[in-house]
């Protein structure tokens, strides 16, 4: 693991300081954070927690996802896999936090989890087990509890400093999960840290090229849902065609893998997934929504 230096502190929701700004993070530091967890308690079912199940079913029925999650059998299979997910209470409490204070992030967390579960079962021989092991998507954005809400919900362009604070969330997530799970070696820690990395090394926080296969699925699902779902920095979301074209462009530039993109396209067409059979058009006819402020900075 390469070293990373925290630009901002990492605190739990109840204000406990885990690491101050300026800390250089390596394996030994994360191991130390994990060792500090003296809490006892048994994990709880994700789908039985609060309104998660009813909220998820409601989100799955949104127009953007009706094709992908068409049919009761597909949803039953998804819920079957997700029913086996059990999470530590502090992780579940972050869902309460986002549901109350930032509904866009809450929705995003659940939809990325649903998409990841669907694609992992297509692409990984042990996909269901890997999902259970990693708590992959319900915790991938957990580090956003360390980002001020006014930044997460800002409707005007971010300043460069605000963008840096937002980009702090993958590292913060790896610290939080090391502590909450009492183990810095869990796959969920890797997922939280690396879900903004890219295959060509252009991502953050480490700029690595070697990405875990499950994490790479989450990378694509994270981008796709961010395009389709409501966001404070644009008046409307991307339409599905433009979102798929954007994901295709990222595959063409080597940022994400074609095997994940083809699986996503297959589900959009409601056809059986076969890497050799799914054809992805190179034609680009979509257009980003007007008024999209993503990537624009006040002090650029």
TAZI-V412891 format. One record per residue. RES is the residue in one small letter. SS is DSSP state (~ for helix, > for strand, _ for the rest). PHI is phi in whole degrees, 0 to 359 (* if undefined). D_CENTER is the distance of its C-alpha to the mean C-alpha in Angstrom with 1 decimal. Layout:
BEGIN
res=RES ss=SS phi=PHI d_center=D_CENTER
res=RES ss=SS phi=PHI d_center=D_CENTER
END
This chain:
BEGIN
res=x ss=_ phi=* d_center=20.8
res=x ss=_ phi=285 d_center=21.6
res=x ss=_ phi=284 d_center=22.3
res=x ss=> phi=224 d_center=20.3
res=x ss=> phi=249 d_center=21.9
res=x ss=_ phi=290 d_center=20.4
res=x ss=_ phi=271 d_center=21.3
res=x ss=_ phi=222 d_center=20.6
res=x ss=_ phi=290 d_center=21.2
res=x ss=> phi=245 d_center=18.8
res=x ss=> phi=238 d_center=19.8
res=x ss=_ phi=281 d_center=19.0
res=x ss=_ phi=298 d_center=19.2
res=x ss=_ phi=271 d_center=22.9
res=x ss=_ phi=89 d_center=23.6
res=x ss=_ phi=286 d_center=24.1
res=x ss=> phi=279 d_center=23.8
res=x ss=> phi=270 d_center=22.2
res=x ss=> phi=213 d_center=22.7
res=x ss=_ phi=277 d_center=24.5
res=x ss=_ phi=301 d_center=23.8
res=x ss=_ phi=95 d_center=25.4
res=x ss=_ phi=289 d_center=24.6
res=x ss=> phi=271 d_center=24.2
res=x ss=> phi=264 d_center=21.6
res=x ss=_ phi=219 d_center=22.6
res=x ss=~ phi=302 d_center=22.7
res=x ss=~ phi=292 d_center=25.6
res=x ss=~ phi=292 d_center=24.1
res=x ss=~ phi=295 d_center=21.0
res=x ss=~ phi=298 d_center=23.5
res=x ss=~ phi=294 d_center=25.5
res=x ss=~ phi=297 d_center=22.7
res=x ss=~ phi=299 d_center=22.1
res=x ss=~ phi=291 d_center=25.8
res=x ss=_ phi=283 d_center=26.1
res=x ss=_ phi=281 d_center=24.5
res=x ss=_ phi=251 d_center=27.6
res=x ss=_ phi=284 d_center=26.2
res=x ss=_ phi=247 d_center=27.2
res=x ss=_ phi=156 d_center=25.8
res=x ss=_ phi=263 d_center=24.5
res=x ss=_ phi=300 d_center=21.0
res=x ss=> phi=246 d_center=20.7
res=x ss=> phi=294 d_center=19.5
res=x ss=_ phi=296 d_center=16.2
res=x ss=_ phi=290 d_center=17.8
res=x ss=_ phi=267 d_center=20.9
res=x ss=_ phi=271 d_center=19.5
res=x ss=_ phi=53 d_center=20.5
res=x ss=_ phi=258 d_center=19.7
res=x ss=~ phi=303 d_center=16.5
res=x ss=~ phi=297 d_center=18.3
res=x ss=~ phi=294 d_center=20.2
res=x ss=~ phi=295 d_center=17.4
res=x ss=~ phi=299 d_center=15.3
res=x ss=~ phi=298 d_center=18.5
res=x ss=~ phi=297 d_center=19.1
res=x ss=~ phi=293 d_center=15.9
res=x ss=~ phi=296 d_center=16.4
res=x ss=_ phi=271 d_center=19.8
res=x ss=_ phi=292 d_center=18.9
res=x ss=~ phi=307 d_center=20.7
res=x ss=~ phi=295 d_center=17.8
res=x ss=~ phi=245 d_center=16.8
res=x ss=_ phi=294 d_center=20.4
res=x ss=_ phi=287 d_center=21.1
res=x ss=_ phi=299 d_center=18.1
res=x ss=_ phi=255 d_center=18.6
res=x ss=_ phi=291 d_center=22.3
res=x ss=_ phi=98 d_center=24.6
res=x ss=~ phi=294 d_center=24.9
res=x ss=~ phi=295 d_center=24.8
res=x ss=~ phi=294 d_center=21.3
res=x ss=~ phi=291 d_center=20.1
res=x ss=~ phi=300 d_center=22.3
res=x ss=~ phi=297 d_center=20.9
res=x ss=~ phi=297 d_center=17.3
res=x ss=~ phi=294 d_center=18.5
res=x ss=~ phi=299 d_center=20.6
res=x ss=~ phi=295 d_center=17.8
res=x ss=~ phi=291 d_center=15.8
res=x ss=~ phi=296 d_center=19.1
res=x ss=_ phi=276 d_center=19.3
res=x ss=_ phi=278 d_center=16.2
res=x ss=> phi=237 d_center=17.7
res=x ss=> phi=230 d_center=16.2
res=x ss=_ phi=294 d_center=18.1
res=x ss=~ phi=305 d_center=19.2
res=x ss=~ phi=301 d_center=17.8
res=x ss=~ phi=291 d_center=14.2
res=x ss=~ phi=295 d_center=15.2
res=x ss=~ phi=294 d_center=16.9
res=x ss=~ phi=293 d_center=13.9
res=x ss=~ phi=295 d_center=13.1
res=x ss=~ phi=302 d_center=16.8
res=x ss=~ phi=301 d_center=16.4
res=x ss=~ phi=289 d_center=13.8
res=x ss=~ phi=299 d_center=15.7
res=x ss=~ phi=278 d_center=18.8
res=x ss=~ phi=250 d_center=18.0
res=x ss=_ phi=209 d_center=15.0
res=x ss=~ phi=296 d_center=14.7
res=x ss=~ phi=296 d_center=12.5
res=x ss=~ phi=292 d_center=9.6
res=x ss=~ phi=301 d_center=10.7
res=x ss=~ phi=300 d_center=10.9
res=x ss=~ phi=301 d_center=7.5
res=x ss=~ phi=302 d_center=6.1
res=x ss=~ phi=291 d_center=9.0
res=x ss=~ phi=287 d_center=8.9
res=x ss=~ phi=295 d_center=5.8
res=x ss=~ phi=297 d_center=7.5
res=x ss=~ phi=298 d_center=10.7
res=x ss=~ phi=297 d_center=10.2
res=x ss=~ phi=298 d_center=9.0
res=x ss=~ phi=300 d_center=12.1
res=x ss=~ phi=297 d_center=14.2
res=x ss=~ phi=286 d_center=13.8
res=x ss=~ phi=297 d_center=13.9
res=x ss=~ phi=292 d_center=17.2
res=x ss=~ phi=281 d_center=18.5
res=x ss=~ phi=258 d_center=17.7
res=x ss=_ phi=244 d_center=18.0
res=x ss=_ phi=298 d_center=21.4
res=x ss=_ phi=244 d_center=20.0
res=x ss=~ phi=303 d_center=16.7
res=x ss=~ phi=295 d_center=17.3
res=x ss=~ phi=293 d_center=18.3
res=x ss=~ phi=295 d_center=15.4
res=x ss=~ phi=297 d_center=13.0
res=x ss=~ phi=297 d_center=15.5
res=x ss=~ phi=293 d_center=15.9
res=x ss=~ phi=266 d_center=12.4
res=x ss=_ phi=51 d_center=11.0
res=x ss=_ phi=313 d_center=7.9
res=x ss=~ phi=275 d_center=5.3
res=x ss=~ phi=296 d_center=7.6
res=x ss=~ phi=240 d_center=7.5
res=x ss=_ phi=295 d_center=4.5
res=x ss=_ phi=253 d_center=5.4
res=x ss=~ phi=300 d_center=8.9
res=x ss=~ phi=295 d_center=10.5
res=x ss=~ phi=290 d_center=10.7
res=x ss=~ phi=292 d_center=13.6
res=x ss=~ phi=265 d_center=15.5
res=x ss=_ phi=256 d_center=15.2
res=x ss=_ phi=306 d_center=18.2
res=x ss=~ phi=300 d_center=17.6
res=x ss=~ phi=294 d_center=20.0
res=x ss=~ phi=281 d_center=17.7
res=x ss=~ phi=300 d_center=14.6
res=x ss=_ phi=253 d_center=17.1
res=x ss=_ phi=292 d_center=19.4
res=x ss=_ phi=263 d_center=21.0
res=x ss=_ phi=252 d_center=22.9
res=x ss=_ phi=304 d_center=22.0
res=x ss=> phi=288 d_center=20.6
res=x ss=_ phi=281 d_center=23.0
res=x ss=~ phi=299 d_center=22.3
res=x ss=~ phi=296 d_center=22.2
res=x ss=~ phi=294 d_center=19.7
res=x ss=~ phi=295 d_center=17.4
res=x ss=~ phi=298 d_center=18.0
res=x ss=~ phi=294 d_center=17.1
res=x ss=~ phi=298 d_center=13.8
res=x ss=_ phi=289 d_center=13.2
res=x ss=_ phi=285 d_center=14.2
res=x ss=~ phi=293 d_center=11.0
res=x ss=~ phi=295 d_center=9.7
res=x ss=~ phi=293 d_center=13.3
res=x ss=~ phi=301 d_center=13.7
res=x ss=~ phi=297 d_center=10.9
res=x ss=~ phi=294 d_center=12.8
res=x ss=~ phi=290 d_center=16.0
res=x ss=~ phi=300 d_center=15.2
res=x ss=~ phi=290 d_center=14.1
res=x ss=~ phi=304 d_center=17.2
res=x ss=~ phi=286 d_center=19.2
res=x ss=~ phi=297 d_center=18.0
res=x ss=~ phi=268 d_center=18.2
res=x ss=_ phi=66 d_center=21.3
res=x ss=_ phi=200 d_center=20.2
res=x ss=_ phi=279 d_center=18.6
res=x ss=_ phi=264 d_center=18.8
res=x ss=_ phi=292 d_center=16.3
res=x ss=~ phi=299 d_center=13.7
res=x ss=~ phi=298 d_center=11.0
res=x ss=~ phi=294 d_center=12.3
res=x ss=~ phi=296 d_center=12.0
res=x ss=~ phi=299 d_center=8.3
res=x ss=~ phi=299 d_center=7.6
res=x ss=~ phi=286 d_center=10.3
res=x ss=~ phi=253 d_center=9.8
res=x ss=_ phi=284 d_center=6.5
res=x ss=_ phi=247 d_center=8.6
res=x ss=_ phi=280 d_center=11.6
res=x ss=_ phi=227 d_center=13.7
res=x ss=_ phi=299 d_center=16.4
res=x ss=_ phi=266 d_center=19.1
res=x ss=_ phi=84 d_center=18.4
res=x ss=_ phi=270 d_center=17.6
res=x ss=_ phi=270 d_center=14.2
res=x ss=_ phi=218 d_center=13.8
res=x ss=_ phi=270 d_center=14.6
res=x ss=_ phi=252 d_center=16.9
res=x ss=_ phi=67 d_center=17.4
res=x ss=_ phi=273 d_center=17.5
res=x ss=_ phi=252 d_center=18.1
res=x ss=_ phi=271 d_center=17.9
res=x ss=_ phi=245 d_center=14.4
res=x ss=_ phi=305 d_center=14.1
res=x ss=~ phi=304 d_center=14.2
res=x ss=~ phi=293 d_center=11.4
res=x ss=~ phi=299 d_center=9.1
res=x ss=~ phi=294 d_center=10.5
res=x ss=~ phi=297 d_center=9.8
res=x ss=~ phi=296 d_center=6.0
res=x ss=~ phi=305 d_center=6.9
res=x ss=~ phi=292 d_center=9.0
res=x ss=~ phi=296 d_center=7.3
res=x ss=~ phi=297 d_center=4.7
res=x ss=~ phi=294 d_center=8.3
res=x ss=~ phi=300 d_center=10.2
res=x ss=~ phi=291 d_center=9.0
res=x ss=~ phi=299 d_center=9.2
res=x ss=~ phi=282 d_center=12.7
res=x ss=~ phi=277 d_center=13.8
res=x ss=_ phi=266 d_center=12.9
res=x ss=_ phi=299 d_center=15.1
res=x ss=_ phi=219 d_center=14.7
res=x ss=_ phi=293 d_center=17.5
res=x ss=_ phi=268 d_center=18.3
res=x ss=_ phi=207 d_center=19.6
res=x ss=_ phi=288 d_center=22.0
res=x ss=_ phi=222 d_center=20.6
res=x ss=_ phi=276 d_center=17.7
res=x ss=_ phi=295 d_center=18.0
res=x ss=_ phi=284 d_center=20.0
res=x ss=~ phi=296 d_center=18.7
res=x ss=~ phi=299 d_center=21.2
res=x ss=~ phi=293 d_center=20.2
res=x ss=~ phi=297 d_center=16.4
res=x ss=~ phi=296 d_center=17.5
res=x ss=~ phi=296 d_center=19.9
res=x ss=~ phi=293 d_center=17.4
res=x ss=~ phi=296 d_center=15.3
res=x ss=~ phi=297 d_center=18.7
res=x ss=~ phi=300 d_center=19.7
res=x ss=~ phi=294 d_center=17.0
res=x ss=~ phi=291 d_center=18.2
res=x ss=~ phi=297 d_center=21.7
res=x ss=_ phi=271 d_center=21.1
res=x ss=_ phi=84 d_center=19.7
res=x ss=_ phi=279 d_center=16.2
res=x ss=_ phi=229 d_center=14.6
res=x ss=_ phi=273 d_center=16.5
res=x ss=~ phi=296 d_center=18.7
res=x ss=~ phi=297 d_center=18.5
res=x ss=~ phi=286 d_center=14.9
res=x ss=~ phi=299 d_center=16.1
res=x ss=~ phi=295 d_center=19.2
res=x ss=~ phi=295 d_center=17.6
res=x ss=~ phi=296 d_center=15.7
res=x ss=~ phi=296 d_center=19.1
res=x ss=~ phi=300 d_center=20.9
res=x ss=~ phi=290 d_center=19.1
res=x ss=~ phi=291 d_center=19.7
res=x ss=~ phi=267 d_center=23.3
res=x ss=_ phi=56 d_center=23.5
res=x ss=_ phi=236 d_center=25.2
res=x ss=_ phi=299 d_center=25.1
res=x ss=_ phi=279 d_center=22.8
res=x ss=_ phi=211 d_center=24.9
res=x ss=_ phi=306 d_center=23.8
res=x ss=_ phi=280 d_center=27.4
res=x ss=_ phi=260 d_center=28.0
res=x ss=_ phi=284 d_center=25.0
res=x ss=_ phi=256 d_center=26.2
res=x ss=_ phi=246 d_center=24.0
res=x ss=_ phi=291 d_center=26.1
res=x ss=_ phi=270 d_center=26.3
res=x ss=_ phi=288 d_center=27.7
res=x ss=_ phi=242 d_center=25.9
res=x ss=_ phi=241 d_center=27.2
res=x ss=_ phi=282 d_center=24.4
res=x ss=_ phi=217 d_center=24.2
res=x ss=_ phi=301 d_center=21.5
res=x ss=_ phi=296 d_center=22.3
res=x ss=_ phi=296 d_center=25.0
res=x ss=_ phi=82 d_center=24.2
res=x ss=_ phi=287 d_center=20.7
res=x ss=_ phi=260 d_center=20.5
res=x ss=_ phi=299 d_center=17.3
res=x ss=_ phi=85 d_center=18.6
res=x ss=_ phi=261 d_center=21.8
res=x ss=> phi=234 d_center=23.1
res=x ss=_ phi=297 d_center=26.1
res=x ss=_ phi=250 d_center=27.6
res=x ss=_ phi=288 d_center=26.9
END
